């Protein structure tokens, strides 16, 4: 069993997907944060939210986040 925390960050028009929304899964461990290969894409925010795993909690974006970040889900 792992103690790593998984989180999904939703981006709007990131450089590598300029036509819509992307959700990327990150793993937070004692070694820091690392992006995984898990990526979801969609045309709308509602569509990308519906693709996320069930049971997550939404966190508002922090003003210090990159401008492409919409929100994060834990």
N, C-alpha and C positions, 0 to 999 in steps of 0.2 A: 504494500500500500504506500502511496506517495503522499507527502505533505505539501506538494506543490499546489499553488493556487492557479486555477485557469480563469482567464478573463477574455472577453470579446470586446474589441474596440471597433466601432463603426466609423467609417470615413466617408466623406462626400467629395467626389471628384479628386481622389489622390492622383499623383502623377502617373502611376502605373495602371490606373483604371479611370480615365477622365470622363467617362460617359455615365457614371452613376454612383451607386453606393457599394462599399466593400466592408465586410466584417472580417477582421483578422483575429485569430486566437493567439493569445500570449500565455506563457507559463511563467509564473513568478516563483522563484525558489530562493534558497539561502544564497545562491550565487548571483541573483539578480533577475531581471526580466529578459525573456527571449521570445522572439516571434516564432511561431510554428508554421508548418506548411498548410495548415487548415485555413482556407479562405472561402468566404461566401460572397456572391455578387448579386446585385438586384438593381432594378431601375428606380425603385421608390424606397423611401424609408420604411413604410409599412411592410413592404415585401421583404426587406432584409431583416426586419424584426421578427417576422413570421418564420424565417429560416433558422433563427437561433435556437439552441437547445431549450427545452422547457425548464422552468424552475429558477431562472436567473433573475437577479435584481438589477434594475437600471440605476446608474449613477450619472448625474448631470456632468457635462463637460466642465473642466476647470478653466478659468480664464487664461491660465498659463499654457494650456494645451495648444498644439499646432492647430492652425485655423481649419484644417480639413477634418479634424476630429469632431464628431457629432455627439457621441456618448459612449459610455463603457458599461458592460454588463458583467456582473460577477455571479 
